[in-house]
Amino acid sequence: MTVGIVGAGQLGRMLALAGYPLGLDFLFLDRTADAPAARIAPALLGEFTDPRHLGELARRCRVISFDWENISVEALRAATRGSGARIAPPLRALAAAQDRLAEKRLFERLGIPTTRHAAVDSPASLARAVARIGLPGVLKTRRLGYDGKGQAVLRTSTDIERAWTALGGAPLIYEEFVPFDYEVSALGARSTHGEVALYGLNRNVHVDGILRLTRAPCGPPALERRAHAHLRHVLEAFGYAGVLAIEFFVRNGRLIANEMAPRVHNSGHWTIEGAETSQFENHLRAILGLPLGSTRARGHSAMINLIGAVPAARGLLAEPGLHLHDYGKAARVGRKVGHCTIVAPTAAARDARARKLLRRLYPGLGPIP
Amino acid sequence: MTVGIVGAGQLGRMLALAGYPLGLDFLFLDRTADAPAARIAPALLGEFTDPRHLGELARRCRVISFDWENISVEALRAATRGSGARIAPPLRALAAAQDRLAEKRLFERLGIPTTRHAAVDSPASLARAVARIGLPGVLKTRRLGYDGKGQAVLRTSTDIERAWTALGGAPLIYEEFVPFDYEVSALGARSTHGEVALYGLNRNVHVDGILRLTRAPCGPPALERRAHAHLRHVLEAFGYAGVLAIEFFVRNGRLIANEMAPRVHNSGHWTIEGAETSQFENHLRAILGLPLGSTRARGHSAMINLIGAVPAARGLLAEPGLHLHDYGKAARVGRKVGHCTIVAPTAAARDARARKLLRRLYPGLGPIP
């Protein structure tokens, strides 16, 4: 059976690597021929909205999924209508995740604590939002933001005009700035049959808006239970199929939902070696209606993103037990080009090794909490 | 960097799946376009001896390896001469493994106990061999045998003529029949820098000449130490690079070397989930001169070959913790089309689950020792 995937980035690549052992074939759609997944699987080359390519995906694939969110819900819906191809995760979840305002409203509707926020579409509405929510705050584009792009922090009232100049024109959202203690993400899968399997909670460290380090499972049990309950609410609300991630701020032991991703997620890469079944395999099992695999952790994992360039494999692989994932991408400042994972027998051993590895990979980086 | 591989079977496929995360590209050569590895990587289509294709491999790849033994040492040597492409494992090891007589003589030269044997090239030399070594015995083709093909068991003197009729014409070897207690295989890698990493011993059950079940690591420590010493001898004798497997009979606690395979090996498939670094990744690390990965076992593994046809994934994947490896091959009687692995916390739990799974997959199979 062939699975179609819109987007052939590293997430698509790791989906294919997880799906080949299940006997699956893949067909990707991407704008660039040397995209990570296009190097290891057949790919159609063109725009994500191209009805001809989307139509071909729909003809050749039983199920169509996607490896990033910035694709057109409308184009995908139109191209697959009447084709018999199923789209998973559901487009309604994709639509909600594409719009920060819709996402926040979803969280509110489901009783999931989230940041205070207001829609902004003019200097006046921005001024009203700042007056109501206060400073500091973050002005964000409602759509097409990722890895800290399309955001401006407002600290004083003089920042208001500057932020509007930088971002105004697109629909915006103003959010309270949450001085969080740390960030976690909840990750799990729901299958087309309604089976749910959740992974242990991920603790994430972002630097310059880009995920740098994930440690998992991070607990504590009570926090994990609450995060899992929230994740289940969203999964059930959409009659979801596939893997879903929700990122939370943690402040004084409370969870505040920040955003969600209706796909496999960077904070779940540790599951390849660190869990009995990876998020990639479970995403495929879920969208194909197969039984989900165990999400049990194999130990205490740390995943470090390789940003900019992949260091020489010779040096990295000399690190005992290190697992390298090179996405086959050209080096570029700020680009996620790979990741590496270590699995340790205890959380303390994991943390010590992760710190040492981070210092080696990013000598300029300050201490990691 | 592109790694060339002659043969695009399931071993090549699993090499590619292990190599992609290391950032490697692959180029295969195979006779059939739908060979398992050719479904997930670029492949040249043609005969294994075709100098044009072998020359292209040599031009486009820094290192050339192979995923089965029945290829021409001479053609490979001629095609790569002066090309700068390195062949690993070494062709001398491949040549020895291709000829059961050379293989036995190698074992003898290195002081590794092996079966008593004699070269056979005529009815008269077969009669002499039977007289010297006795009955029962096994007459085998010296070359091109695998999975029990090209063999005849001689139980009484009336079998001599029948066996000669079946196999005569090709160079043969007559071997004593070893009424072994069980079979094990030793598996390990040596890198181009001389680093060696060995896996825990595999206990193998063959049915009708085809590997059905491997449990690992099987110990006991003393036996493993001796098997590892033998494996090291062969690795060092060849200045080997890559993964090597040696199959042994075990009788009264003694090891008797049966044959070797200068490649990743079916009895090592459990290492994908059951060891910290798989045999496939370590083969690639070894032939590329990268540091070898830890061979530490993650638990107690059982690998069961799927022979003939892959059962419906839905049923298989419902088995908790089962990892499926579907090679993407068409169903055919007696064909290895996939395997599955379970990893358990204890040997007893592993054995119980493996037995249950075997009964389910092969209802007609007798009890497994």
Contacts between the chains, C-beta under 8 A, distances in Angstrom:
chain1	res1	chain2	res2	distance
A	13	B	20	7.4
A	16	B	40	7.9
A	17	B	17	6.0
A	17	B	20	6.0
A	17	B	21	7.1
A	20	B	13	7.4
A	20	B	17	6.0
A	20	B	40	5.5
A	20	B	328	7.5
A	21	B	17	7.1
A	21	B	323	7.5
A	21	B	324	6.3
A	21	B	325	4.6
A	21	B	326	6.4
A	22	B	313	6.2
A	22	B	324	5.9
A	22	B	326	6.0
A	23	B	310	6.4
A	23	B	313	6.9
A	23	B	324	7.7
A	23	B	326	3.0
A	23	B	327	7.8
A	23	B	328	5.6
A	23	B	338	7.3
A	25	B	39	7.0
A	25	B	328	7.7
A	39	B	20	8.0
A	39	B	25	7.0
A	40	B	16	7.9
A	40	B	20	5.5
A	40	B	40	6.5
A	40	B	41	7.2
A	41	B	40	7.2
A	276	B	321	5.8
A	285	B	317	6.5
A	289	B	314	7.9
A	290	B	313	5.8
A	290	B	314	5.8
A	290	B	317	5.2
A	291	B	314	6.8
A	291	B	317	4.8
A	291	B	318	4.3
A	293	B	317	6.9
A	293	B	321	7.7
A	294	B	320	6.0
A	294	B	321	5.4
A	298	B	298	6.6
A	310	B	23	6.4
A	313	B	22	6.2
A	313	B	23	6.8
A	313	B	290	5.8
A	314	B	289	7.9
A	314	B	290	5.8
A	314	B	291	6.9
A	317	B	22	8.0
A	317	B	285	6.5
A	317	B	290	5.2
A	317	B	291	4.8
A	317	B	293	6.9
A	318	B	291	4.3
A	320	B	294	6.0
A	321	B	276	5.8
A	321	B	293	7.7
A	321	B	294	5.4
A	323	B	21	7.5
A	324	B	21	6.3
A	324	B	22	5.9
A	324	B	23	7.7
A	325	B	21	4.6
A	326	B	21	6.4
A	326	B	22	6.0
A	326	B	23	3.0
A	327	B	23	7.8
A	328	B	20	7.6
A	328	B	23	5.6
A	328	B	25	7.7
A	338	B	23	7.4
